[in-house]
Amino acid sequence: MKKQYIRYGTLFCIFVLLAFAVAVGIYTGNKIKAYNDGFHMGLSRAGFIDYHDENTDGDLEEKLISVWEYYDKNQADCTVFCSWMKDVNSGEIIIDYETSSGIDSDAEMERLSNMAHEVCDQSEQAYINHKVDNDKSGVFTSTYGWLCPSGNGTIYIAFGIVAKPLKSVLRTNAIAYAVMLAVFLFVESSVAFSFVLLYKNQMNYEIRNQKLTRGIAHELKTPLAVTKATVENWDYFDDDRRKDYSKRIVNEVDHMSDMVGKLLDVSKIKEGSNKINKEAFDLKKLTEETIRRNAALIRERNITIAFNHDEKPYMVFADPEMMEMVLSNFMSNAIKYCDHIIMIRLNRNGRKIEFSITNDGAKIEKKDLDKIWDIFYTTDKARTDRMSSSGVGLSVVKSILDVHKADYSCVSGDKGTEFKFSMPAHETD
């Protein structure tokens, strides 16, 4: 199973990586396209595209200088920019200009500079008397050549631009890429953590199922063995002993029936198939009824029970039958494990009603406190669950209190063990 989770987790991480790569690729592609389109717009923004209609060479020269100044101020738009002004008739270069940015070595500078001049030559050789676009857009290298003749045909200007689109895009959008990388790492780590968590939850689920299966098997094994032994020897018993063993069989069957019933209660409550019929009732009266039902057992064990409360009702809005199960489980547990005294308290804490029941029996070890609510949980001692004879009592209590969104806890020490819960008080007009 671990290998399966690793395989699926790896595949999902690869899927996220591919999705991220596609998104970054689209983003970068759009940025590179916009960068390359800027070559066409550069000279246009400088106001030079239609300047060949002008008739004054002096104005043309000033306009050329303004274009060069524009590129001087915006060198991030290109790696190498070169241009010259030539006399149409003599071919003499009147002005020659070149600028560069972001080049790491002299050799690379020379290579790109030669490339830019070749672009100028190609534009000049192809169209001496016409404006020409000589655009070659790429991802790693882009070139742009353009030629502009003067209106009277005496001079023309050639432009050549060589750029590194990808390098420039990465540099100018470094923050955006850093954010995307951070998001990617967060998503990938979240995916990995989720699969680890799913694996651990699956393992815990299987362990809980194994414990539940072992618990049910253990709880059923003893009464079944007693019943089987009794039935096998039935013919050897006299009438008096048969009556005694009949009661024993009934008790064992009742024990199994009680355990199965509680298991079904836990299952139904957790699945939500048990309908909650909430109504307003007095928790004090329900507690008093629970004490009366257990009065005979309390007297039999010579237990002193104290119930502290005031005279006002303790109204709550809950399912009275389910809450009766909660109080009965707490009461039977306290009776079973106390030495002499049981203390029950009802308090008002703001808008909440607090119920607590304390017995003076042996304390529950600290390592067991967080696990006592688990079904069929056993301590290091023999299989004598402190909570009920079937080991599912507190699981029922936990399920009911969870459904009612009540707060609950257990505190145990040398002075005894206290179970308590609190829920909103029902306000009455």
N, C-alpha and C positions, 0 to 999 in steps of 0.2 A: 504493500500500500504506500509506503514511504516513497518508493521509486516512482509510483504512479503520480503522486503529488509533485515530485520533483520534475517529472516529464511535462505534466500539464502546466506547472508554474513556469518552466523554461520556455515552453511554446508560447504562453501568454506574454511573457516578457519580450520574446522575439517579435510577437505581433505588435506590441506597444512600440518597440524600437522601430519597426518598419513604418508604422503609422506616423511616428514622430519624424522619421527620415523623409517621408513623403511630404509632410506638412512643411518641414524646413526647406525641402527642395522646391516646393511651390513658392514659398515665401522668397527664397533666394532667387529663383527664376524670375519672379516679378520684379524684384529689385534690380537684377542685372538688365532686364529688358528696359526698365525705366532709365537705368544708367546709360545704356547704349542709345536710347532715344534722345538722351541729353546731348549727344554729339550733334544731332540735327538742329536742336534748339539753341545750342550755344551761340553759333554765329547769328542766328535769327534774333536772339535776345540782345545781341550787340548791335542790331540794326543794319546788317550787312548783306542780307540775301538779295535784295533788289537794288543794290547800290550801283550796279553797272549802268543804270540809266543816268547817273550823274555825268556831267561834262567837264568837271574841274578836277584835274589831277591832284591839286593841292588838298582839296577837300577829301579826296579819296585817300591820300596819304594820312591825313588826320584821322579818318575813319579807321584805317588799318591800325594805327597806333592805339586807338581806343579799344579795338578788339584785343590787341595784345595785352593791354592793361587789364581787360576783363579776365583773361585767362591767367594773368599773374595773380589776381585776387582770388581766383577759384581753381587753384591747381589740383584740388582734390578730385576735380572732374576729369582729369586726364593725367597720364604718366609722362608723356612727351608731347609737346606742342611746338611745331616749327612752321615758319611761313617766310615767304620772300616776295618782294615786289620787283618785277622785271620790266625792262623796256621791250615792247613788242618787236620792234625792228632790229635792234642790236643784240637783244638777249642779255644785255647787261643787268646784273642784280643791283637794284637801287638800294634796297634795304633787306637785310637778312636777320631773322630773329628766331631764337629757340629757348624754350624753358622746360623744366622737368621737375618731378616731385616723386618721392617715395621709392627711389631706386636704390637697391642695396649695394651694388658694386659698379666699378668703372666699366668693366666688360659688358655688364648688362645695359649700362647707360649708352655705351657705344652701339650696341646691337639695336636697341630700340630707337636710338637717334637715326641710325642708317635706315631703319624701317620707315620712320616718319618722312625722311627725305625721299625715299622711293615712292611713297604715297603721293608726295607733291609732284615728283617727276611723272608718275603715271597720269595724274590729272592734267598736267601740262601737255604731255605728249598726245593724249587722247583728244582733248578739246582745247584748242588754242583760242578760239573765239566764242566759246560757249561755257555757261555755268554747268558744272558737272558734279554729281554725287558719286563718290567712289567709296561706298560704305561696305565694310566687312565686319559684321557683328559676331562675336564669339563669347564664350564663357571666360576663358583665361586671357585672351588677347583680342582686342577690337581695334580696327583702324577706320579712319574717316578722312577722305580726300575731297578737296573742293577748290574750284578755280573761279575767280571773279575778274572779268575784263572791265576796263574803264569804258565809259560811254563813247569817248572819241577814239578808242582802240589803240592808244599809245602805250599803255601799260596794262599789266594784269597781275593779279595776286594769287598765289598758290598757298593752300593750307594743307598741312598733314598732321594728323593726331593719332597717336598710339596710346592705348590704355590697357590696364589690367582690371577688367570689371569685377571679377570675383574677389580679388585682393582688396579693391577699394570698397566693395559692398561689405565685406567682413569687417573692415576697419571702421567704416562710418556707422555701422549698425552693431557695434560690439556689445552695447548694453542690451539690445533686443535679443541677441544670441545668448548672452549670459543668462537672461531671464528664461529663455526657452530651455536652456540646458538645466537650469535649476528646477523648472517644472518637470522636465523629463526625468531627472533623478528622483524627484519626489514621487512621481507616478510609479516609476519602476520599483522604488523601495516600498511604496504602499502595496503594489501588487505582490511583491515577495513576502511582505509581512502578512498580507491577507491569506496567502497560501499556507504559510507557516501556522497561522492562527486556525485556519480550517483543518489542517492536519492535526493540530493539538486537540481541537474540539472533537474531531472524529475519534481520536484515540481515547479521549476522556469519555466520550459517549459509549464506545465499545467496552471500556473498563467498567463503566457504570452498569451496562447491560450484563456483563459477566458477573459483577457483584450481585445484581438483582437476581440473576438466574441461580447463583449459588445460594443466595439468601432464601429464595422460595423453596429450593430443593431441600435446604436444611430444615426450614420450618415445617415442611410437609413430611419429611422423612420420619421424624420422631413419632408424631401421632399416627401415621400410617403403620409404622412398625409395631406400636402398642396395640392398635386395632387388629392388625393381622395376627399377632401372637395370641390375643384374647379369643379371636374367632377360631383359630386352629385348636385351641385347648378348651373350647366351649363344652364339648361333650364330657369332659372330665370334671367339670365344676358341679357342685351341688346347687340346690336352688338358692340358698342364701348368698353364695359366692357369685352366682349368675346375676343377681340383682346388683351386687356391688360392682361387678365388671360391666354391667349394662350402663350404669352411671358413668363409669370411666370412658366407655366408648362414646357416649353422648357428649361428654366433656371434650374429648379429643376432636370429635366432629364439629362441635361448636367452636373450638379453637381454630380449626381450619377454615370454617365458614366465616368467622370473624375476620381472619386475616385476609381471605379472598375478598370479602366485602370492602375492607379498608383499601385494598389495592385497587379495586374498581372505583372507589370514591376518589382516590388520588388521580387515577387516569382520567375520569370524567371531568374533574375540576380543572386539570391542566389542559384538557382538550377543549374545555368550554361547553361540553355537552350537558353538564349539570346547570340547569337554569338557576340564576340567582334571583330569589324573590325578596327584594329589599323592602323593609318597612321600618317604621320608627318603633322602638321598644326600649324598655328600661333594663340596662345591663345589670343593675343592682338586683332586680327581681329574678333575672335569669341566673345570676350567681347564687342567690338564696335557694332557688329550686334545685340547682346542681348540688349544693351542700346537703339539702334534705334527702335527695335520692341516694347519697352516699353515707347517710347518717349511721346506718347499721354497721357498715364496714369501719367507719371511724370509731364507733364505740367498741367494736370487737378488737381493734388494735390499740385501744386506749390512747387515742390521739387527741390532743388539745388543738382546737381550731379557732382562730380569731378572724373576724371579718370587720375591717375598719372602713367606715364610710360615714357620710353625713346623711341627713334626712331627706335631702332633695333628690329627685330622680336623676339617674345618669342615662340620659336619652342618647341613643345612637341610631343611625340609619343603616341597617345591614340585614342580612338573611338570618333570622333568628334560629332556624334549624342548624345552619352551618356553624353559627357562633356557639350553639349548644354543644356541638361536637368538639369545638375548640376548648371550651371550659371543662367538658367531661374528660378530655384527654389530659389536660393540665392537672385536674383534680385526681384522677386515677394514678397518674404518675407520682404526684406528691404523696398520696396515701401509701403507695407501694414502697417508696424509698425514704420516707421520713423516719426519724427516730421517735420524736414525741410531739413536735409542734408544727402546725401549718398556719401560715399567716397570709391572709388575702387582703388586698387593699384596692380601693377605688379612689382615684384622685382626679381633680380637674386641673389641667395645666393649660391656661389660656383657653383656646377653643377646642381643646382635645380632651378626651376621656382616657385615662391611663388605668389599666388593669395589671395587677402583679400578684403572683402567688409564690410563696417561699416555703421551702421545707428545710428542716435542720439535719437532713441526712448527709452522707459522705459527699464530698465535692466531686464535680466532674473535672477531669484533668484539662488543663488549658489547651493542650493539643487536640482535644476532642470537641471543644466548644463550637468550632466552625463547621463540624461535620455531623453534629447530632441531628440535624434536620434532614440528612440524607436517608433515603429509604434503605432499610436493612443495614445501617451502619453499625459496626461492632467495635468495641474498644479492645484494648490489649487483654482484658480479662476474658473469661469464658463467655460464651454466647448468651449473655443475660443483658440484653439491651435495657438501659435505664429508663427508656421512654415508654415502652409497653411490651407486653408479652409477645406480641407478634412482630415487633420491630418496625412498625409502619405508623405508629401513632403520631409522632411529630411530623412525619411527611404529610399526613392529612392536615394537621394544624398549619404547616407552612403553606400548603396549597390554598387553603381557605383564606388565610391572612393576606397572601399575595393577591388573590382575586379581589379582596376588599381594599387593596392598597394601604394596608395597615403597617405600621412600624412594629417590629418585634425583635426580641433579643433574649439571651440567656446569660446570667452572671452567676458564677459559682466560686465559693471560697470556703474557708474553714467554718464560717458561721452558717453555711447552708447554700442552697441553690435557688435562684430566683428566675422565674420565667415571667415575661411581661410583654404587653402589646399596648399600642395606643391607636385611636382612630378619632376622626372629627366628631365633635359633639353635635347632636341634632338640635338645631335651634327651634324652639316652639314659641308660637305667638302667645 
